[in-house]
Amino acid sequence: MEVAPNSKPPVVKIMDFGKFKYEEARKAKEARRNQANTVLKEVRFRLKIDTHDYETKRKHAIEFLQQGDKVKAMILFRGREQSRPDAGVRLLGRFAEEVAEYGSVESSPQIDGRNMVMIIGPLKNKATVKAEQVAAKAATKEAARAEKTAPAENETQTAESAE
């Protein structure tokens, strides 16, 4: 098998081809498992949305953006509301300003039939977010492990001092 074809002279290694194929398949499987796909999440509004409902949907959108997913903000127009697209643009603009620290606008508000749509992309990509979560989880496990061993050491020290 040719190990490093670009080096001078090329490096060659004698090995079992079946074993080589197996190891390559394992590497490919591991790469697919660690791959993070960005998902498009949708948040739907109405033009006359109540403030509490708006805040709830904004919080959901912020969670999605923090997880590295894109957010599709959609306003549904019904009846006479269709004659006031400027109000929809103002609502989506306000929404974009409030989530600006978590994501940036990828497509400005566009009318699509009876709906107005805007897409907001996350500032951090999904792979970075996943790596941070794995690092945080490892740190908490390490802290818990250190905490378990610390009381045992204290007990032995108190037992020695009591004698």
C-alpha positions as CSV (number, residue, x, y, z in Angstrom):
1,M,0.0,0.0,0.0
2,E,1.2,3.5,-0.8
3,V,1.0,5.5,2.5
4,A,2.4,8.9,1.5
5,P,2.3,9.3,-2.4
6,N,3.3,13.0,-2.3
7,S,6.6,12.6,-0.4
8,K,10.0,12.1,-2.2
9,P,10.4,9.1,-2.5
10,P,6.9,7.8,-2.0
11,V,6.4,5.9,1.2
12,V,5.1,2.3,0.8
13,K,4.0,-0.2,3.4
14,I,3.2,-3.9,3.2
15,M,-0.2,-4.6,4.8
16,D,-3.4,-6.6,4.6
17,F,-5.8,-4.9,2.2
18,G,-8.9,-6.2,4.0
19,K,-7.6,-4.6,7.2
20,F,-6.9,-1.4,5.4
21,K,-10.5,-1.3,3.9
22,Y,-12.0,-1.9,7.4
23,E,-10.0,0.9,9.0
24,E,-11.0,3.3,6.2
25,A,-14.6,2.4,6.7
26,R,-14.3,3.0,10.4
27,K,-12.8,6.4,9.8
28,A,-15.5,7.3,7.4
29,K,-18.2,6.2,9.8
30,E,-16.7,8.3,12.6
31,A,-16.5,11.3,10.4
32,R,-20.2,10.9,9.5
33,R,-21.1,10.6,13.1
34,N,-19.3,13.8,14.1
35,Q,-20.7,15.7,11.2
36,A,-23.3,18.4,12.2
37,N,-26.0,19.3,9.8
38,T,-27.6,22.8,10.0
39,V,-31.4,22.5,10.2
40,L,-33.9,25.1,9.2
41,K,-36.3,25.8,12.1
42,E,-39.5,27.8,11.5
43,V,-41.2,30.4,13.8
44,R,-44.6,31.6,12.7
45,F,-46.2,34.9,13.6
46,R,-49.4,36.6,12.9
47,L,-49.5,40.3,12.2
48,K,-51.5,41.1,15.4
49,I,-49.4,38.9,17.7
50,D,-49.6,39.6,21.5
51,T,-46.4,40.7,23.3
52,H,-46.2,37.6,25.4
53,D,-46.6,35.3,22.4
54,Y,-44.0,37.3,20.5
55,E,-41.5,37.0,23.4
56,T,-42.1,33.2,23.6
57,K,-41.4,32.8,19.9
58,R,-38.4,35.1,20.1
59,K,-36.9,32.9,22.9
60,H,-37.5,29.8,20.9
61,A,-35.7,31.4,17.9
62,I,-32.8,32.4,20.1
63,E,-32.5,28.8,21.4
64,F,-32.5,27.5,17.8
65,L,-29.8,30.0,16.8
66,Q,-27.6,29.1,19.9
67,Q,-27.9,25.4,18.8
68,G,-26.5,26.4,15.4
69,D,-29.7,26.1,13.4
70,K,-31.1,28.6,10.9
71,V,-34.5,30.2,11.7
72,K,-37.2,30.9,9.2
73,A,-39.4,33.7,10.6
74,M,-42.8,33.7,8.8
75,I,-45.7,36.1,9.1
76,L,-49.1,34.7,8.1
77,F,-51.4,37.3,6.6
78,R,-55.2,36.8,6.6
79,G,-57.9,38.8,5.0
80,R,-57.3,42.5,5.0
81,E,-53.9,42.1,6.6
82,Q,-52.6,41.3,3.1
83,S,-53.0,45.0,2.2
84,R,-50.5,46.0,4.9
85,P,-47.2,44.3,4.1
86,D,-45.3,47.3,5.6
87,A,-46.5,46.3,9.1
88,G,-45.1,42.8,8.5
89,V,-41.7,44.3,7.4
90,R,-41.6,46.3,10.6
91,L,-42.4,43.3,12.8
92,L,-39.7,41.2,11.1
93,G,-37.3,44.1,11.3
94,R,-37.9,44.3,15.1
95,F,-37.5,40.5,15.4
96,A,-34.2,40.7,13.5
97,E,-32.9,43.4,15.7
98,E,-33.8,41.5,18.9
99,V,-32.0,38.3,17.8
100,A,-29.0,40.1,16.2
101,E,-26.5,39.0,18.8
102,Y,-27.3,35.4,18.1
103,G,-27.8,35.4,14.3
104,S,-27.6,37.6,11.2
105,V,-30.3,38.1,8.5
106,E,-29.5,35.9,5.5
107,S,-32.5,36.9,3.4
108,S,-34.5,40.0,3.9
109,P,-38.3,39.9,4.3
110,Q,-40.0,38.6,1.1
111,I,-43.7,38.1,0.3
112,D,-44.5,34.5,-0.7
113,G,-48.2,34.3,-1.4
114,R,-50.1,35.0,1.8
115,N,-46.9,34.8,3.9
116,M,-43.9,37.0,4.5
117,V,-40.6,35.1,5.1
118,M,-37.2,36.1,6.4
119,I,-34.3,33.7,7.1
120,I,-31.8,34.3,10.0
121,G,-28.6,32.3,10.1
122,P,-26.6,31.6,13.3
123,L,-23.4,33.4,14.1
124,K,-21.8,30.1,15.2
125,N,-22.0,27.1,12.9
126,K,-23.4,23.8,14.2
127,A,-20.0,22.0,14.4
128,T,-18.6,24.7,16.6
129,V,-21.6,24.6,18.9
130,K,-21.4,20.8,19.1
131,A,-17.6,20.9,19.9
132,E,-18.3,23.5,22.7
133,Q,-21.0,21.2,24.2
134,V,-18.7,18.2,24.2
135,A,-16.0,20.2,25.9
136,A,-18.4,21.5,28.5
137,K,-19.7,18.0,29.2
138,A,-16.2,16.7,29.6
139,A,-15.3,19.5,32.0
140,T,-18.4,18.8,34.1
141,K,-17.5,15.1,34.2
142,E,-14.0,16.0,35.3
143,A,-15.2,18.3,38.0
144,A,-17.6,15.6,39.3
145,R,-14.8,13.0,39.3
146,A,-12.5,15.4,41.2
147,E,-15.3,16.1,43.7
148,K,-15.8,12.4,44.3
149,T,-12.2,11.8,45.1
150,A,-11.8,14.9,47.3
151,P,-14.1,13.8,50.1
152,A,-12.4,10.4,50.3
153,E,-9.0,12.1,50.8
154,N,-10.6,14.4,53.5
155,E,-11.9,11.3,55.4
156,T,-8.5,9.7,55.5
157,Q,-6.9,12.9,56.7
158,T,-9.5,13.2,59.5
159,A,-9.1,9.6,60.5
160,E,-5.3,10.0,60.7
161,S,-5.6,13.2,62.8
162,A,-8.1,11.5,65.2
163,E,-5.5,8.9,66.0
